[in-house]
Every structure is written in C-alpha cells, then in structure tokens.
Amino acid sequence: MLKLFGNPYSTCTRKVLMTLAETSQPYEFTVVDLGKGEHKQPENMKHQPFGRVPAIDDDGFEMFESRAIARYLNEKGANKLTPGDAKTRAKIEQWISVETSEFSQNAMKFVYEYVMKRPQEPAVLEAAGKAIEKVCSVMEETLTKTPFLAGNEFSLADVCYMPYFEYGMTTPAKEIFAKFPHVMKWWETVSTRPTWQKVVGKA
Ligand SMILES: N[C@@H](CCC(=O)N[C@@H](CS)C(=O)NCC(=O)O)C(=O)O
C-alpha cells in the first residue's frame, strides 16, 4: 500500500492528496507534525532528506518533491489529470512551471504573514503582491478562453495552484485575486470539487 508522509495543512502535501483523490488511489497517511518539528527528525529525514514534507513510499519505491510525486501518482492512477494531446500536456507543464517559479513563493509570503503569523517586511509583501497580480493577469487571459488552465478539462496544472489559493483567499491576497473575474470563477469551480473539499477538511 502506498504510504504518504505529510501534513494535511501543508500546501505541498495538499497537491499530493488532491492528486490521490482525483485519481482514486488508496493510501496510508502518516502525519508529520510540523509544529513539533517532526519533519526535522531522523524518522522523516529518512524519507525527505531536506527535512520537509511530503514524501512517499510506494512498496519500497521512495521519493520526495510534491510536484514530482503528483506526476508519478497521476501516471499510476485512473482518471488521469493529464488529459488531451501533447499540446494540452505541454500547457499543463507550462502552468506548473509558472506556479513553481512565479506564483507559490509569492503567495506564501501572504501565508507566512497572515496565516502562520510570521511577520514579513512591508516591502516583501508589496513585491509579492505585485508578482501575484502579474500571474493572475496572465491566468485571467487564459481563463477567459477556457474554464481550466490547460484547456477544457481539470488537470494537474489547476491542482498545483489550489493550495495557495485556498490559503491566499483568507488573506489580503484575496483582494488581488478579486480583480480578475475569470480567475475568481475558476477558483469557485475548482475549490467546490468534492475531492478538494475533503482535502481541506470542509467535507
Ligand atoms: N519543493 C518541496 C517543498 C516542500 C516544502 O517546503 N514543504 C513545506 C510544507 S508545505 C515544509 O516542509 N516546510 C517546513 C520546512 O521547510 O522546514 C516540495 O514541493 O515538496
């Protein structure tokens, strides 16, 4: 049985949980308590050598890095989150790359400040806000044409943004998101999926 080591509140773990839910795969979840520093203990570092979460052990096949894990699990699952042809899959990769390089690190500044109460310099938040706004403006352009980031179907690209939107919506980043009506409509659509509601403990 697939073993997942992570934390249900962790953004990176949530990408994996959502992938598992959407692709209908059973797993055994070992909760790593970040508050107690368990992620830095040898037990977790055996699975995740950087002392973070998540990691998996799939019948002896061990790996870490949330996006890589999500891609691997998607390969194995039913109802794959990589629909369509080569062009659609290339767009999925494009959007995951934007999330990794432009979006999540900036969205996390708001999460640190307002959710985790780890004070950020005002200039840091301002720069993060501008970066988020830029990404949302590019998303908006795409989402005026198609309901999901990579086209007409929900995909791994959407999954990768969801954990950051979920927390971001509880912070002033929400006001940035709200400038973009198609982004807001997309968020309403993806966040009300029963799978996501379960992942975030709302169902
Ligand atoms: N690139 C890694 C990042 C993992 C990561 O930063 N996880 C966070 C939780 S979302 C964590 O473990 N933070 C604790 C720490 O870095 O000490 C991935 O995608 O899995």
The ligand as an SDF file (V2000), in Angstrom:
LIG
                    3D

 20 19  0  0  0  0  0  0  0  0999 V2000
    9.8620   21.6240   -3.0300 N   0  0  0  0  0  0  0  0  0  0  0  0
    9.2820   20.8750   -1.9300 C   0  0  0  0  0  0  0  0  0  0  0  0
    8.9400   21.8600   -0.8290 C   0  0  0  0  0  0  0  0  0  0  0  0
    8.4210   21.1520    0.3800 C   0  0  0  0  0  0  0  0  0  0  0  0
    8.1050   22.1480    1.4990 C   0  0  0  0  0  0  0  0  0  0  0  0
    8.6490   23.2610    1.5650 O   0  0  0  0  0  0  0  0  0  0  0  0
    7.2130   21.7180    2.3880 N   0  0  0  0  0  0  0  0  0  0  0  0
    6.8310   22.5390    3.4950 C   0  0  0  0  0  0  0  0  0  0  0  0
    5.3980   22.3090    3.8740 C   0  0  0  0  0  0  0  0  0  0  0  0
    4.3220   22.8220    2.5600 S   0  0  0  0  0  0  0  0  0  0  0  0
    7.7150   22.1660    4.6900 C   0  0  0  0  0  0  0  0  0  0  0  0
    8.0200   21.0150    4.9010 O   0  0  0  0  0  0  0  0  0  0  0  0
    8.1200   23.1760    5.4470 N   0  0  0  0  0  0  0  0  0  0  0  0
    8.9060   23.0010    6.6180 C   0  0  0  0  0  0  0  0  0  0  0  0
   10.3260   23.3920    6.4110 C   0  0  0  0  0  0  0  0  0  0  0  0
   10.7250   23.7330    5.2760 O   0  0  0  0  0  0  0  0  0  0  0  0
   11.0600   23.3600    7.3900 O   0  0  0  0  0  0  0  0  0  0  0  0
    8.0640   20.1000   -2.4220 C   0  0  0  0  0  0  0  0  0  0  0  0
    7.4130   20.5710   -3.3700 O   0  0  0  0  0  0  0  0  0  0  0  0
    7.7620   19.0240   -1.8800 O   0  0  0  0  0  0  0  0  0  0  0  0
  1  2  1  0
  2  3  1  0
  2 18  1  0
  3  4  1  0
  4  5  1  0
  5  6  2  0
  5  7  1  0
  7  8  1  0
  8  9  1  0
  8 11  1  0
  9 10  1  0
 11 12  2  0
 11 13  1  0
 13 14  1  0
 14 15  1  0
 15 16  2  0
 15 17  1  0
 18 19  2  0
 18 20  1  0
M  END
$$$$
